[in-house]
Amino acid sequence: MSTESKTGSRSESTASSINLTSVRAIARKDFQDAVRSWMFWGLSVFFFVLLVAVTGTISYFGEDIAAEGATTEALVLFVSQITRLVIPLIALILGWKAIAGERETGSIKILLSLPHSRKDVLLGKLIGRSAVLSLSLVVGFVLAAVVVAVMLGGFDIVDYFSLLLMAIIYGIAYTSIAVSLSSLTRSTTIAGAAMFGIFILFYVVWNAIQTVFQLLMNRGTIEGVSYTTEGMGPDGTTEQFTFERLPDWALFIDMIDPGNAFQNTITFLGSFGGEDMGTTYPSEWFANGVPFYLENWFSFVILLLWIVVPIAIALYRFDRVDL
């Protein structure tokens, strides 16, 4: 009996451990399947066409922008707004059937009958699908760089590749969310509903949160923070004006939206200001300086947490679900 117990304990430990060779094998197969289905090349062409189309629009209609030497800034602004919407859609679709599809067809049991643990499968799927999205972004952006440079007459390489870098991290964050949700559902129907719910959460509900907080503050339910700023008075002289803003914790809730974090990091890495993208708060709002968690650099941390936290929860839960 003790021998059986030890054997069972050893097999259970092995089943729940992470084998990097197995993770690589699963990730490689996932990526190769995407290449064979033309998903990778289709995404690469999409990002290439997107960049060229936006650049063409700027060069054709944006003579004033070009004259001011702000063509790369305009390109990053427009492309970041589009990719902020498109990348989550692509990542959620990529991750939708990652695990739920395998569970629904029963092929997950065949996969686990090989020397792969559940953690290996989950991490392998995440890496494989992240690679599809990330490499398609790289291919699309690099191929488009020559066309963009010619059409714009040169461009700021730091701004351009800052956009690429943060688009990759942003895409991995949403892929982590998608694969994690897929691992917690038994069917692709439920997984699809979960993906739709995530999209609605960040693009409808989250955008309305600040408005709700503002209404609650105006009604006195939430205590606002008073701040003083200078402005021109009725008589043309400079006067002090006192206003009220949302408390720091309410502003932080807006910051942790992955889309805002994505654009904040582009603003932080790029050579231009952040008035037109991301979440930039006026310095006069804070008597003792902007809190570190409301500064744009902290958005790096937020995006990394969106990658790590969902997959960590999934790794814990997937080991315990009944397949």
NORFENNOR-V664282 format. One line per field, one symbol per residue. ss: DSSP state (2 for helix, 1 for strand, 0 for the rest). A space follows every 50 residues. Layout:
# NORFENNOR-V664282
ss=???
This chain:
# NORFENNOR-V664282
ss=02222222222222200002222222222222222200222222222222 22222222222022222000222222222222222222222222220002 22222022222220000222222222222222222222222222222222 22000022222222222222222222222222200002222222222222 22222222222222222200000011111111000001111111100222 22222002222222222220000000000000222000000222000222 22222222222222222200000
